[in-house]
């Protein structure tokens, strides 16, 4: 099981012919030696809420530890996730991929932990 702790994160709602689901997009700031990076998880299958963060379990078993106060993306990450969503929309149509705003994302995750 892999664990990831992105500097910034977003929650993306993805719908297709028969499967609405949520995916975590994580982005990391770069440094002098390493550039910025990003990851898109396989889909949320579970959520554990902690006082300052969520532990989001992906369909592949990976865990994304995301801070409640670090919602968003790096500039590079935002450009990537925008492009991913646009490509999905071009295939499946309007509203098939949406980056949730912070309030929507926190509500989805909090509801998930209550289930």
Beta strands, then each sheet from edge to edge (+ up, - down):
strand 1: 3-4
strand 2: 8-14
strand 3: 21-28
strand 4: 37-40
strand 5: 44-49
strand 6: 53-58
strand 7: 63-67
strand 8: 97-99
sheet 1: 1+ 7+ 6- 5+
sheet 2: 4+ 3- 2+ 8-
end
